[in-house]
Amino acid sequence: MKRRRYSEEQIVGIFKEAEAIIPVPELYRKYGINDTICYNWNLS
């Protein structure tokens, strides 16, 4: 099985930060994620 880079708790934390004032592109750079990962997370 493929190892996940982020745990569910980390993903929830990132989404909570996105709901705050922090701009989404800044979060992408901070955590080293790309648009595809966020798109997949939102579909799950």
N, CA, C and O atoms as a Tinker XYZ file with bonds, in Angstrom:
   176  protein
     1  N      0.838000   -1.174000    0.000000    73     2
     2  CA     0.000000    0.000000    0.000000    64     1     3
     3  C      0.885000    1.241000    0.000000    63     2     4     5
     4  O      1.943000    1.268000    0.629000    81     3
     5  N      0.440000    2.247000   -0.704000    73     3     6
     6  CA     1.193000    3.490000   -0.817000    64     5     7
     7  C      1.122000    4.262000    0.506000    63     6     8     9
     8  O      0.057000    4.388000    1.110000    81     7
     9  N      2.263000    4.768000    0.936000    73     7    10
    10  CA     2.333000    5.534000    2.176000    64     9    11
    11  C      1.846000    6.950000    1.915000    63    10    12    13
    12  O      2.231000    7.580000    0.930000    81    11
    13  N      1.004000    7.437000    2.796000    73    11    14
    14  CA     0.486000    8.801000    2.663000    64    13    15
    15  C      1.491000    9.786000    3.223000    63    14    16    17
    16  O      2.151000    9.521000    4.227000    81    15
    17  N      1.596000   10.919000    2.565000    73    15    18
    18  CA     2.534000   11.944000    2.990000    64    17    19
    19  C      1.991000   12.727000    4.184000    63    18    20    21
    20  O      2.749000   13.144000    5.060000    81    19
    21  N      0.671000   12.922000    4.209000    73    19    22
    22  CA     0.034000   13.683000    5.274000    64    21    23
    23  C     -0.992000   12.806000    5.977000    63    22    24    25
    24  O     -1.733000   12.068000    5.328000    81    23
    25  N     -1.035000   12.888000    7.315000    73    23    26
    26  CA    -2.043000   12.159000    8.068000    64    25    27
    27  C     -3.370000   12.914000    7.983000    63    26    28    29
    28  O     -3.411000   14.064000    7.545000    81    27
    29  N     -4.438000   12.268000    8.399000    73    27    30
    30  CA    -5.741000   12.918000    8.365000    64    29    31
    31  C     -5.759000   14.147000    9.269000    63    30    32    33
    32  O     -6.390000   15.151000    8.941000    81    31
    33  N     -5.074000   14.072000   10.397000    73    31    34
    34  CA    -5.023000   15.205000   11.316000    64    33    35
    35  C     -4.313000   16.395000   10.675000    63    34    36    37
    36  O     -4.720000   17.541000   10.861000    81    35
    37  N     -3.253000   16.117000    9.921000    73    35    38
    38  CA    -2.530000   17.188000    9.248000    64    37    39
    39  C     -3.399000   17.831000    8.171000    63    38    40    41
    40  O     -3.389000   19.052000    8.014000    81    39
    41  N     -4.138000   17.031000    7.438000    73    39    42
    42  CA    -5.009000   17.546000    6.388000    64    41    43
    43  C     -6.082000   18.442000    6.994000    63    42    44    45
    44  O     -6.368000   19.518000    6.469000    81    43
    45  N     -6.672000   17.999000    8.094000    73    43    46
    46  CA    -7.694000   18.810000    8.768000    64    45    47
    47  C     -7.092000   20.128000    9.233000    63    46    48    49
    48  O     -7.722000   21.178000    9.105000    81    47
    49  N     -5.878000   20.078000    9.772000    73    47    50
    50  CA    -5.204000   21.298000   10.212000    64    49    51
    51  C     -4.952000   22.263000    9.069000    63    50    52    53
    52  O     -5.112000   23.474000    9.224000    81    51
    53  N     -4.558000   21.731000    7.925000    73    51    54
    54  CA    -4.306000   22.575000    6.753000    64    53    55
    55  C     -5.605000   23.230000    6.289000    63    54    56    57
    56  O     -5.610000   24.410000    5.939000    81    55
    57  N     -6.715000   22.470000    6.283000    73    55    58
    58  CA    -7.993000   23.043000    5.878000    64    57    59
    59  C     -8.460000   24.108000    6.860000    63    58    60    61
    60  O     -9.067000   25.098000    6.452000    81    59
    61  N     -8.186000   23.918000    8.151000    73    59    62
    62  CA    -8.562000   24.935000    9.135000    64    61    63
    63  C     -7.766000   26.214000    8.914000    63    62    64    65
    64  O     -8.292000   27.316000    9.068000    81    63
    65  N     -6.492000   26.061000    8.552000    73    63    66
    66  CA    -5.686000   27.239000    8.223000    64    65    67
    67  C     -6.221000   27.929000    6.973000    63    66    68    69
    68  O     -6.201000   29.156000    6.880000    81    67
    69  N     -6.695000   27.141000    6.019000    73    67    70
    70  CA    -7.228000   27.720000    4.777000    64    69    71
    71  C     -8.502000   28.509000    5.058000    63    70    72    73
    72  O     -8.783000   29.491000    4.370000    81    71
    73  N     -9.277000   28.094000    6.062000    73    71    74
    74  CA   -10.483000   28.829000    6.423000    64    73    75
    75  C    -10.141000   30.142000    7.112000    63    74    76    77
    76  O    -10.946000   31.074000    7.119000    81    75
    77  N     -8.954000   30.215000    7.688000    73    75    78
    78  CA    -8.510000   31.441000    8.349000    64    77    79
    79  C     -8.099000   32.458000    7.274000    63    78    80    81
    80  O     -8.455000   32.312000    6.105000    81    79
    81  N     -7.377000   33.445000    7.666000    73    79    82
    82  CA    -7.024000   34.544000    6.768000    64    81    83
    83  C     -5.867000   34.192000    5.833000    63    82    84    85
    84  O     -5.620000   34.915000    4.868000    81    83
    85  N     -5.161000   33.107000    6.097000    73    83    86
    86  CA    -3.976000   32.746000    5.321000    64    85    87
    87  C     -4.365000   32.440000    3.865000    63    86    88    89
    88  O     -5.248000   31.615000    3.633000    81    87
    89  N     -3.727000   33.085000    2.888000    73    87    90
    90  CA    -4.018000   32.814000    1.474000    64    89    91
    91  C     -3.636000   31.373000    1.088000    63    90    92    93
    92  O     -2.619000   30.850000    1.544000    81    91
    93  N     -4.446000   30.757000    0.260000    73    91    94
    94  CA    -4.224000   29.366000   -0.133000    64    93    95
    95  C     -2.870000   29.158000   -0.822000    63    94    96    97
    96  O     -2.187000   28.188000   -0.492000    81    95
    97  N     -2.442000   30.016000   -1.762000    73    95    98
    98  CA    -1.126000   29.801000   -2.382000    64    97    99
    99  C      0.015000   29.791000   -1.352000    63    98   100   101
   100  O      0.998000   29.067000   -1.513000    81    99
   101  N     -0.125000   30.595000   -0.305000    73    99   102
   102  CA     0.892000   30.608000    0.746000    64   101   103
   103  C      0.908000   29.270000    1.492000    63   102   104   105
   104  O      1.974000   28.773000    1.855000    81   103
   105  N     -0.268000   28.692000    1.719000    73   103   106
   106  CA    -0.336000   27.372000    2.357000    64   105   107
   107  C      0.304000   26.306000    1.470000    63   106   108   109
   108  O      0.992000   25.413000    1.964000    81   107
   109  N      0.077000   26.402000    0.161000    73   107   110
   110  CA     0.694000   25.449000   -0.765000    64   109   111
   111  C      2.208000   25.462000   -0.608000    63   110   112   113
   112  O      2.838000   24.408000   -0.524000    81   111
   113  N      2.787000   26.653000   -0.568000    73   111   114
   114  CA     4.242000   26.760000   -0.424000    64   113   115
   115  C      4.705000   26.276000    0.945000    63   114   116   117
   116  O      5.729000   25.601000    1.055000    81   115
   117  N      3.949000   26.621000    1.989000    73   115   118
   118  CA     4.326000   26.265000    3.359000    64   117   119
   119  C      4.407000   24.752000    3.539000    63   118   120   121
   120  O      5.335000   24.255000    4.175000    81   119
   121  N      3.446000   24.019000    2.985000    73   119   122
   122  CA     3.381000   22.575000    3.181000    64   121   123
   123  C      3.920000   21.779000    1.993000    63   122   124   125
   124  O      3.975000   20.550000    2.052000    81   123
   125  N      4.313000   22.450000    0.932000    73   123   126
   126  CA     4.865000   21.754000   -0.227000    64   125   127
   127  C      3.846000   20.907000   -0.960000    63   126   128   129
   128  O      4.162000   19.817000   -1.438000    81   127
   129  N      2.617000   21.408000   -1.050000    73   127   130
   130  CA     1.572000   20.669000   -1.757000    64   129   131
   131  C      1.252000   21.380000   -3.067000    63   130   132   133
   132  O      1.573000   22.555000   -3.246000    81   131
   133  N      0.623000   20.656000   -3.969000    73   131   134
   134  CA     0.272000   21.252000   -5.249000    64   133   135
   135  C     -1.244000   21.216000   -5.455000    63   134   136   137
   136  O     -1.974000   20.672000   -4.627000    81   135
   137  N     -1.704000   21.790000   -6.545000    73   135   138
   138  CA    -3.138000   21.881000   -6.813000    64   137   139
   139  C     -3.798000   20.511000   -6.901000    63   138   140   141
   140  O     -4.931000   20.340000   -6.451000    81   139
   141  N     -3.112000   19.551000   -7.465000    73   139   142
   142  CA    -3.667000   18.210000   -7.636000    64   141   143
   143  C     -3.971000   17.569000   -6.297000    63   142   144   145
   144  O     -5.023000   16.950000   -6.132000    81   143
   145  N     -3.068000   17.708000   -5.337000    73   143   146
   146  CA    -3.282000   17.117000   -4.010000    64   145   147
   147  C     -4.513000   17.739000   -3.360000    63   146   148   149
   148  O     -5.363000   17.022000   -2.832000    81   147
   149  N     -4.618000   19.055000   -3.394000    73   147   150
   150  CA    -5.786000   19.721000   -2.790000    64   149   151
   151  C     -7.068000   19.307000   -3.494000    63   150   152   153
   152  O     -8.091000   19.108000   -2.840000    81   151
   153  N     -7.031000   19.177000   -4.790000    73   151   154
   154  CA    -8.213000   18.753000   -5.536000    64   153   155
   155  C     -8.637000   17.362000   -5.092000    63   154   156   157
   156  O     -9.824000   17.112000   -4.880000    81   155
   157  N     -7.672000   16.452000   -4.948000    73   155   158
   158  CA    -7.984000   15.087000   -4.516000    64   157   159
   159  C     -8.522000   15.063000   -3.090000    63   158   160   161
   160  O     -9.438000   14.298000   -2.788000    81   159
   161  N     -7.962000   15.892000   -2.210000    73   159   162
   162  CA    -8.445000   15.961000   -0.831000    64   161   163
   163  C     -9.899000   16.441000   -0.789000    63   162   164   165
   164  O    -10.700000   15.935000   -0.003000    81   163
   165  N    -10.230000   17.401000   -1.621000    73   163   166
   166  CA   -11.587000   17.946000   -1.615000    64   165   167
   167  C    -12.588000   16.950000   -2.176000    63   166   168   169
   168  O    -13.768000   17.014000   -1.831000    81   167
   169  N    -12.160000   16.046000   -3.016000    73   167   170
   170  CA   -13.065000   15.045000   -3.570000    64   169   171
   171  C    -13.288000   13.873000   -2.631000    63   170   172   173
   172  O    -14.274000   13.148000   -2.767000    81   171
   173  N    -12.384000   13.680000   -1.681000    73   171   174
   174  CA   -12.492000   12.546000   -0.757000    64   173   175
   175  C    -13.587000   12.739000    0.246000    63   174   176
   176  O    -13.808000   11.874000    1.094000    81   175
